[in-house]
């Protein structure tokens, strides 16, 4: 049975049992109609049901021995809930589910909570496997599973049922011993070193983003960029992709300032494809750093067993298109309105390299 006082602290969250002291916040969640996703299944939809639910109902799952419901708290505010259920102690398996209040979505709370809880329950004790299921059309939940380090295992046809009818379910699994990234944290070439971002990179990231019109022209996230955002990227966000991706700082081997960044994303082991993207600091352009970094990462991905590496570049971004071609990518065609850019969306050129094509 789970510890009824189970409490887990992550970087931004505290995962802990619900209690009578949560009545005020639960009432607010119900009023905003956020209880559907922000509270565990079975939560009341009317304030009159709050007291009995907090004293009895929310703890029934724990009393049954099959799981536990935990509040997802950030700076004293309940932003959602996370649960373990369908626990089979003899087999060492359980399933995880979660929900975030609408006003707190898009901040990475769900994958952080899932990682924190699964690391705890798989780190010691009787459990060896945690399963996560998501509707096939629920892209957000699928991304949470990937960011939390789960492996996509298959699709169950018609296994889920919602108000609008049956849904196919994607099954993800995490085993004890999983959780390490499939990507090396450091890669080296003749002229560049690819390494994790560090706090010292924040000033160079800020300067590259704010002092260069080209980055601002193509990157929507560059608008209003601040030192605080640069520090958050270098110390936290750039390190959170895990199994589904990775981010590297491009460092010239002969010294000097940060030359740019290259990222791996949308890694799909089942299909064998993955995507890369990059940006270059204005003071490091036309020196071949981005081309070399792209070749290094692409070769690494093909060595890891991916069959196809792709690049998607806005049609008007001629410098990035040139990098893709110099790195050995083949231009395939134009994807209509495929990438967001400041002020709207842009058509994009699709490039790819297949296994065996890169020399």
Secondary structure by P-SEA (a helix, b strand, c coil): cccccbbbbcccbbbbbbcccaaaaaaaaaaaccccccccccccccccaaaaaaaccccccccccccccccccccccccccccccccccccccccccccccccccccaaaaaaaaaaaaaaaccccccbbbbbbcccaaaaaaaaaaacccccccccccccccccbbbbbbbbbcccccccccccccccccbbbbcccccaaaaaaaaaaacccccccccccccccaaaaaaaacccccccccccbbbbbbbcccccccccccccccccccccccccccccccccccaaaaaaaaaaaaaaaaaccccccccccccaaaaaaaaaaaccccccccccccccccbbbbbbbbbccccccc
